[in-house]
Amino acid sequence: MKTNVRKIAVFILIAALSLSISYTVNVNFLNLSARSEIDQKLTVFLLACALTYILFTLWADGAKVQWKWNPPRMTAASFIDNLPGFALAILFATAYLRFAVTLNNFGVGQVDNLFDADVGSWMRRISSADVRDFEMRGPHPFTYFIFQPFGRFLNLFTQDPVFSAILFNVLAGGMCVFLAWLLIKRKFGSKIYAFLMASLLGASASHFALGSIIETYIYSALALILFCLLAVDEKSSLFSFAAAGVLTFGITLTNFIQNLAVFVVSRPRWREIVRFAGWTISISLLLTYLHAYIYPASKLFFLIPDVQNEDIFFFDVIAHRGWMLEGRILYLIRTLFLYSVVAPKVFILTDEVGSTIPEFRFYKISPGIFHQTNYDGLGQALVIVWALILAVSGLVFLWRLLRERKIELPLAALLCILFNFAIHINYGQELFLYSPDWTYALILFVAFGLSPFAKNRVLQAGLFVFVILLAYNQWQFISAVLNSLEAYALTLPPVAP
């Protein structure tokens, strides 16, 4: 009884202290008086909550929290053991770079023409020095803290912010492949199977395109795969999970829901779940406030005035019933399960969207018709094989669930895909842009689904052929985009010396 009274008393004192600190910080450093009354209260309250949780938890049971982080030691033996993964990552990074140097540095104004990607603005946010007063949108709470150190570091070697941003993007794509290699090798113990599945991720349409085109989503995929890698290691500490969760939150805050789904499935203990969520959200909030102080043009994700411009990206389900809603749902399902892995034909739009620069999409809308692109030739054969792979993986998942009643990462992967379906019913225009947020989950679901046959030579040979043909299909897909841009560039007047 005395212990509980003591805890309550300490909690009240810490909460009062945190509220005082929060108010002082917001008044002196974050221009609190310029906000509306309700925004002032919310801003002070949330910082106070984050401080209260951190300080009280450290006081109450900090000694019981496993803060020790034991990263794997890099020895000569481990380096050689993982050499195939390194080589594969370098191979894909090089392939992405082949297209990235042109796609992201084309010499014309590029806004939303490459599957709605904001190439120019994110290039600036990654590696330019003049970003203090350049807006950072609310859904990306402290992305400057994550991107700028790497971009500015690469500038020391490249002396070219544009190339630094391109290089950072393709290296992130390569790292996604390497982390997938580590995860699958660690889980199933087969280097060949890990090589094939990591190759499948790297050769997916999603990673082939967004590993080449600068945006935030390849970095989100990197953070999400890292979190899954921690989840398959039973020795991963709370610190490791919280650090990976903060990374995910800082890049795109909604993807933290995917982290939470993976954590709940891999560590289904409520005390640990609460601690993970509490630490991750609290640290992320502190970093969000610090980010807003250092970069004043940054928007705070929890304030309506700071995120109201996001309305332009929302699809009003209630207002768009009938053919528009049906087309949207079908397009979303195709993008989730098919377009993200096997690239279909691409629509090249100009007059239809009132643009002179070609715009590339996998959908278009005409009066009364929502058009989704289709497959032909090699793409048609590949998507049939991919659909069969998904079907087999799904059957194996159900068989294991009914027989063993064991909850594993495949269930978390399905929950992550379902989350993306739910959010993109309402959010986004060209949905392929967001595909790295779920393609990793799709590939992991397949990796677990086909794992009973992981060492089967026939399956390995079939997957190898499939990946080679898939990479060729994606190469043709990106080449078609490049050819259209080059044809457009030829129509431009020469630049005066």
C-alpha positions in Angstrom: 0.0 0.0 0.0 2.8 2.4 1.0 4.6 1.6 -2.3 1.5 2.4 -4.4 1.0 5.7 -2.5 4.7 6.5 -3.0 4.4 5.8 -6.8 1.3 8.0 -7.1 3.1 10.8 -5.3 6.2 10.6 -7.4 4.1 10.4 -10.6 2.2 13.6 -9.6 5.5 15.4 -8.9 7.1 14.2 -12.2 3.9 15.2 -14.1 3.9 18.7 -12.5 7.6 19.1 -13.3 7.1 17.9 -16.9 4.2 20.3 -17.4 6.4 23.2 -16.2 9.3 22.2 -18.5 6.9 21.7 -21.4 5.4 25.2 -21.0 8.7 26.8 -20.6 10.2 25.1 -23.7 7.1 25.9 -25.8 7.0 29.6 -24.8 10.7 30.3 -25.2 11.7 28.1 -28.1 8.6 27.1 -30.1 6.6 30.4 -30.4 3.7 29.1 -28.4 1.8 32.5 -28.4 1.5 32.5 -32.2 -0.8 29.4 -32.1 -4.5 29.1 -31.3 -5.6 28.4 -27.8 -6.4 24.8 -28.5 -3.1 24.2 -30.3 -1.3 25.8 -27.3 -2.9 23.4 -24.9 -2.3 20.4 -27.1 1.4 21.3 -27.8 2.1 21.8 -24.0 0.2 18.7 -23.1 1.8 16.2 -25.5 5.4 17.3 -24.6 4.5 17.0 -20.9 3.1 13.5 -21.5 6.3 12.4 -23.2 8.5 13.8 -20.5 6.3 12.3 -17.8 6.4 8.8 -19.3 10.2 8.8 -19.8 11.0 10.3 -16.3 8.5 8.2 -14.4 9.5 4.9 -16.2 13.2 5.5 -15.5 12.4 6.1 -11.9 9.9 3.3 -11.4 11.5 0.4 -13.3 14.3 1.6 -15.5 16.6 -1.0 -14.0 14.3 -3.7 -15.3 14.2 -2.5 -18.8 16.7 -4.2 -21.1 18.6 -1.3 -22.5 21.7 -3.2 -23.5 22.1 -3.4 -27.2 24.2 -6.3 -28.5 24.8 -5.7 -32.2 26.3 -8.6 -34.1 30.1 -8.5 -34.1 31.6 -8.1 -37.6 34.4 -10.6 -37.9 36.2 -11.9 -40.9 34.2 -15.1 -40.7 30.9 -13.3 -40.5 31.8 -11.0 -43.3 32.7 -13.9 -45.6 29.5 -15.7 -44.5 27.4 -12.7 -45.5 29.4 -11.9 -48.7 26.6 -13.2 -51.0 24.3 -10.7 -49.3 26.7 -7.8 -49.7 27.3 -8.7 -53.3 23.6 -8.9 -54.1 23.0 -5.5 -52.4 25.8 -3.9 -54.4 24.4 -5.4 -57.6 20.9 -4.0 -57.1 22.3 -0.6 -55.9 24.3 -0.4 -59.1 21.2 -1.3 -61.2 19.2 1.4 -59.5 22.0 3.9 -60.0 22.0 3.2 -63.7 18.5 4.7 -63.9 18.6 7.1 -61.0 21.2 9.4 -62.5 18.9 10.2 -65.3 15.4 9.9 -63.7 16.3 12.3 -60.9 18.5 14.7 -62.8 16.7 15.2 -66.1 17.1 18.9 -66.4 13.4 19.7 -66.5 10.9 20.6 -63.8 9.8 17.3 -62.2 6.9 17.5 -59.8 4.6 14.4 -59.6 5.4 13.2 -63.1 7.2 10.1 -61.9 4.3 8.2 -60.2 3.6 11.3 -58.1 7.1 11.4 -56.6 8.3 14.8 -55.3 11.8 14.3 -56.6 13.1 17.9 -56.4 11.9 18.7 -52.9 13.2 15.5 -51.4 16.5 15.8 -53.1 16.9 19.2 -51.5 15.8 17.8 -48.1 18.4 15.1 -48.2 21.5 16.9 -49.1 21.1 20.6 -49.5 22.4 23.1 -46.9 19.6 25.6 -47.2 16.8 23.6 -45.6 16.3 25.4 -42.3 13.3 27.3 -43.7 12.2 24.7 -46.2 8.9 23.1 -45.2 8.9 19.5 -43.8 5.4 18.1 -43.9 3.6 16.8 -40.8 3.6 13.1 -41.7 7.4 13.1 -41.6 8.0 14.3 -38.0 11.8 14.5 -37.9 13.0 13.4 -41.2 15.7 16.1 -41.5 17.5 14.4 -38.5 17.6 11.2 -40.4 18.4 12.3 -44.0 20.6 15.4 -43.6 23.5 13.7 -41.7 23.9 11.1 -44.5 23.3 13.5 -47.3 25.8 16.1 -46.0 28.3 13.4 -45.3 28.1 12.2 -48.9 28.6 15.8 -50.0 32.1 15.6 -48.6 33.0 13.0 -51.2 30.8 13.9 -54.2 30.9 17.7 -53.9 27.5 17.5 -55.5 24.2 17.6 -53.5 22.2 16.2 -56.4 24.4 13.2 -56.8 24.6 12.7 -53.0 20.8 12.5 -52.8 20.8 10.0 -55.7 23.6 7.9 -54.1 21.8 7.9 -50.7 18.6 6.7 -52.3 20.2 3.8 -54.3 22.3 2.8 -51.2 19.1 2.6 -49.2 17.6 0.3 -51.9 20.7 -1.9 -51.7 20.4 -2.0 -47.9 16.8 -3.2 -48.1 18.1 -6.2 -50.1 20.9 -6.9 -47.7 18.6 -6.8 -44.6 16.2 -9.1 -46.4 19.1 -11.5 -47.0 20.0 -11.4 -43.3 16.5 -11.9 -42.1 15.7 -14.9 -44.3 19.1 -16.5 -43.8 18.8 -16.2 -40.1 15.2 -17.6 -40.0 15.6 -20.5 -42.4 19.4 -21.2 -42.5 19.6 -21.4 -46.3 21.9 -19.0 -48.1 20.5 -20.0 -51.5 16.9 -19.4 -50.4 17.9 -16.1 -48.7 19.7 -15.0 -51.9 16.6 -15.8 -54.1 14.1 -14.1 -51.8 16.2 -11.0 -51.3 16.6 -10.9 -55.1 12.9 -11.1 -55.4 12.5 -8.0 -53.2 15.2 -6.1 -55.0 13.8 -7.0 -58.5 10.2 -6.1 -57.5 8.7 -3.2 -59.5 8.3 -1.3 -56.2 12.0 -1.4 -55.3 13.2 -1.2 -58.8 11.3 2.1 -59.3 11.5 3.7 -55.8 15.1 2.5 -55.4 15.8 4.7 -58.4 13.4 7.6 -58.0 14.0 9.8 -55.0 11.2 9.9 -52.4 10.8 8.8 -48.8 9.4 5.3 -49.3 12.5 3.3 -49.9 13.7 4.6 -46.5 10.5 3.6 -44.9 11.0 0.1 -46.4 14.5 0.0 -44.9 13.3 0.9 -41.5 10.4 -1.6 -41.7 12.6 -4.5 -42.8 15.1 -3.7 -40.0 12.3 -4.0 -37.5 11.3 -7.4 -38.9 14.9 -8.5 -38.7 14.9 -7.6 -35.0 11.6 -9.5 -34.5 13.0 -12.8 -35.7 15.8 -12.6 -33.2 14.6 -13.6 -29.7 17.6 -11.8 -28.1 16.5 -8.4 -29.4 16.2 -5.9 -26.6 13.6 -3.2 -25.9 16.2 -0.6 -26.8 16.7 -2.2 -30.3 13.0 -2.3 -31.0 12.5 1.3 -29.7 15.4 2.6 -31.8 14.0 1.0 -35.0 10.5 2.2 -34.1 11.7 5.8 -33.7 13.4 5.5 -37.1 10.2 4.4 -38.7 8.2 7.0 -36.9 10.5 9.8 -37.9 10.4 9.0 -41.6 6.6 8.4 -41.9 4.7 8.3 -38.7 1.8 6.1 -39.9 4.2 3.3 -40.6 4.7 3.0 -36.8 1.4 1.1 -36.9 3.2 -1.6 -38.9 6.0 -1.8 -36.3 3.3 -2.2 -33.6 1.7 -5.0 -35.5 5.0 -6.9 -35.9 5.9 -6.3 -32.2 2.5 -7.6 -30.9 2.8 -10.7 -33.0 6.4 -11.4 -32.1 6.2 -10.4 -28.5 2.6 -10.9 -27.4 3.1 -9.7 -23.8 1.1 -6.7 -22.8 3.7 -5.2 -20.5 6.3 -5.3 -23.2 3.9 -3.9 -25.8 3.0 -1.0 -23.6 6.7 -0.3 -22.8 7.7 -0.5 -26.5 4.8 1.9 -27.6 5.4 4.2 -24.7 9.2 4.6 -25.2 8.9 4.9 -29.0 6.1 7.5 -29.0 7.7 9.5 -26.2 11.1 9.6 -27.7 9.6 10.4 -31.1 7.6 13.3 -29.6 10.8 14.8 -28.0 12.6 14.5 -31.4 9.6 16.1 -33.2 9.7 19.1 -30.9 13.5 19.4 -31.2 13.2 19.1 -35.0 10.6 21.9 -35.1 13.0 24.1 -33.1 16.0 23.5 -35.3 14.0 23.6 -38.5 11.2 26.2 -37.9 9.4 25.5 -41.2 8.6 21.9 -40.0 5.0 21.1 -39.4 3.8 19.4 -36.2 1.8 16.3 -37.1 -0.6 16.6 -34.2 -1.8 20.1 -35.0 -4.7 20.5 -37.5 -3.4 23.8 -39.0 0.0 22.1 -39.7 -1.5 19.1 -41.6 -4.6 20.6 -43.2 -2.8 20.7 -46.6 -2.7 16.9 -46.5 -6.4 17.1 -47.5 -5.4 17.3 -51.1 -4.1 13.7 -51.0 -7.3 12.2 -49.5 -9.9 10.3 -51.6 -13.4 11.0 -50.3 -15.0 7.5 -50.2 -18.5 8.9 -49.4 -18.5 11.4 -52.1 -17.1 9.1 -54.8 -19.5 6.2 -54.8 -20.3 3.9 -57.8 -17.8 3.5 -60.6 -15.2 5.7 -59.1 -15.1 3.9 -55.7 -15.3 0.5 -57.4 -12.4 1.4 -59.7 -10.4 2.8 -56.8 -10.8 -0.4 -54.8 -9.8 -2.6 -57.7 -6.9 -0.4 -58.5 -5.7 -0.6 -54.9 -6.0 -4.4 -54.8 -4.0 -4.7 -58.0 -1.4 -2.3 -56.8 -1.1 -4.1 -53.4 -0.7 -7.6 -54.8 0.4 -7.3 -58.4 1.8 -4.0 -59.6 4.1 -3.7 -56.6 6.0 -6.9 -57.7 5.4 -7.3 -61.5 5.5 -4.0 -63.4 2.6 -3.7 -65.9 2.3 -1.4 -68.9 2.6 2.2 -67.9 0.3 5.0 -68.9 2.1 8.0 -70.4 -0.2 11.0 -69.9 0.2 14.6 -71.2 -2.9 16.3 -72.5 -5.2 14.1 -70.4 -3.8 15.6 -67.2 -3.0 19.1 -68.6 0.8 18.6 -68.5 3.5 19.2 -71.1 6.0 16.9 -69.3 4.9 13.3 -69.6 3.3 11.9 -66.5 3.7 8.2 -65.7 0.9 6.3 -63.9 -0.7 2.9 -63.6 -4.2 4.3 -63.8 -6.1 7.0 -65.6 -9.6 8.4 -65.3 -12.0 9.3 -68.1 -15.7 10.2 -67.8 -17.4 7.2 -66.2 -14.4 4.9 -66.4 -11.6 4.2 -64.0 -8.8 2.6 -66.1 -6.2 0.3 -64.5 -3.3 -0.7 -66.7 -2.8 -4.4 -67.7 -0.1 -6.8 -68.7 1.0 -8.1 -72.0 3.7 -10.4 -73.3 6.3 -11.4 -70.6 4.6 -9.4 -68.0 1.4 -11.4 -68.4 3.2 -14.7 -67.9 5.1 -13.4 -64.9 2.0 -12.1 -63.1 0.3 -15.4 -63.5 3.3 -17.2 -61.9 3.4 -14.6 -59.2 -0.4 -15.1 -58.5 0.3 -18.8 -58.2 3.2 -18.1 -55.7 0.9 -16.0 -53.6 -1.8 -18.7 -53.7 0.6 -21.4 -52.5 2.0 -19.1 -49.8 -1.5 -18.4 -48.6 -2.5 -22.1 -48.4 0.7 -22.9 -46.5 0.0 -20.1 -44.1 -3.6 -21.3 -43.4 -2.4 -25.0 -43.1 0.2 -24.0 -40.5 -2.2 -21.7 -38.6 -4.8 -24.4 -38.3 -2.4 -27.3 -37.6 0.2 -25.6 -35.4 -1.9 -22.7 -34.1 1.4 -20.7 -34.0 1.4 -17.0 -34.5 4.5 -15.9 -36.5 5.8 -13.1 -38.7 3.5 -14.1 -41.7 0.5 -13.0 -39.7 2.1 -9.7 -38.9 2.9 -9.3 -42.6 -0.8 -9.8 -43.5 -1.8 -7.3 -40.8 0.7 -4.8 -42.4 -0.8 -5.3 -45.8 -4.3 -4.9 -44.4 -3.3 -1.7 -42.7 -2.0 -0.3 -46.0 -5.3 -1.3 -47.7 -7.2 0.5 -45.0 -5.2 3.7 -45.2 -5.0 3.9 -49.0 -8.7 3.5 -49.5 -8.7 7.1 -48.5 -5.2 8.4 -49.0 -3.0 8.9 -52.1 -3.5 9.3 -55.8 -0.9 7.2 -57.7 -0.8 4.4 -55.1 2.2 2.7 -56.6 4.3 5.5 -55.0 3.6 4.1 -51.5 4.3 0.5 -52.5 7.6 0.0 -50.6 5.5 0.4 -47.5 4.0 -3.1 -48.1 6.1 -4.9 -50.7 8.6 -6.0 -48.0 5.6 -7.6 -46.2 4.4 -9.3 -49.3 7.9 -10.8 -50.0 8.3 -11.9 -46.4 4.9 -13.6 -46.5 6.0 -15.5 -49.6 9.3 -16.4 -48.0 7.6 -18.0 -45.1 5.0 -19.6 -47.3 7.5 -21.3 -49.5 9.9 -22.2 -46.7 8.9 -25.9 -46.5 10.4 -26.2 -50.0 13.3 -23.8 -49.4 15.9 -26.5 -50.1 14.1 -28.1 -53.0 16.4 -27.7 -56.1 13.4 -27.5 -58.5 11.9 -24.7 -56.5 15.3 -22.9 -56.3 15.8 -23.2 -60.0 12.3 -22.0 -60.8 12.7 -19.0 -58.5 16.0 -18.1 -60.1 14.5 -18.1 -63.6 11.5 -16.1 -62.3 13.7 -13.5 -60.7 15.9 -13.1 -63.8 12.8 -12.7 -66.0 11.2 -10.3 -63.5 14.3 -8.1 -63.4 14.3 -8.0 -67.2 10.6 -7.0 -67.2 11.3 -4.2 -64.7 14.3 -3.1 -66.8 12.0 -2.7 -69.8 9.5 -0.9 -67.7 12.0 1.7 -66.4 13.5 2.0 -69.9 10.1 2.8 -71.3 9.9 5.7 -68.9 13.4 6.9 -69.8 12.7 6.7 -73.5 9.6 8.9 -73.1 11.4 11.5 -71.1 14.3 11.5 -73.6 11.8 12.0 -76.5 10.3 14.9 -74.6 13.7 16.4 -73.9 14.4 16.5 -77.7 11.4 18.8 -78.1 12.7 21.4 -75.7 14.5 24.5 -77.1 18.3 24.4 -76.5 19.5 26.2 -73.4 21.4 29.4 -74.1 25.1 29.3 -73.1 
